């Protein structure tokens, strides 16, 4: 049975959002063994609002299947039940280099200096 993989981008609904709010992309950051066994995944939301920040990582158009330049907002890391995954993955995983940038930004967001 397929399961979400680290580095893939999915459309997700966020808990507490009204059903008429459109789903948004999010990057899976949890480990694959966890993604396979657990009922939830750890994600970082992605936005097309490009605001530079030490906790934001720019993802170029095409990265992971994105149709426009976007930002991974690593300070908003969250855990979602897999039932909130609407559709995905977009198109494979993001690059190893971009994933390393995301990991560094998460560390900054939680106060662990890389």
C-alpha positions, -999 to 999 in steps of 0.1 A, spaced: 0 0 0 15 34 -10 22 59 18 34 96 18 72 98 15 96 123 30 102 152 6 69 148 -13 43 175 -17 7 169 -10 -25 190 -11 -38 191 25 -66 205 45 -57 220 78 -77 211 109 -103 237 119 -106 252 84 -140 254 68 -146 229 41 -150 257 15 -114 268 21 -92 253 -7 -66 228 2 -30 240 2 3 223 -6 25 209 22 58 192 23 61 158 41 91 161 65 85 130 87 107 99 83 94 73 59 93 45 85 70 68 105 49 77 75 44 40 67 34 30 103 17 60 119 -18 74 112 -3 109 108 25 127 91 46 158 99 44 185 73 55 221 66 29 243 48 38 258 15 28 293 3 30 313 -28 35 344 -8 72 350 -10 85 366 22 121 361 30 128 348 65 154 325 81 126 300 86 113 301 50 128 280 21 122 291 -15 111 262 -37 115 270 -74 88 263 -100 89 226 -108 104 215 -75 85 185 -63 58 193 -89 50 229 -79 35 250 -106 50 283 -93 77 296 -71 67 290 -35 80 291 1 81 263 27 71 280 59 92 259 83 81 278 115 46 263 109 56 227 111 27 206 122 14 170 125 -17 160 104 -38 129 104 -34 112 70 -71 118 65 -62 155 59 -41 146 28 -63 155 -1 -42 146 -31 -6 138 -39 22 134 -43 25 161 -69 56 148 -88 83 130 -68 103 144 -39 121 178 -37 159 177 -42 182 166 -14 197 201 -13 163 217 -8 154 191 19 186 200 37 176 237 36 142 228 50 158 208 78 181 238 87 151 262 87 131 238 110 161 238 134 161 276 134 124 277 140 126 255 171 157 272 185 182 245 176 211 262 158 224 241 130 
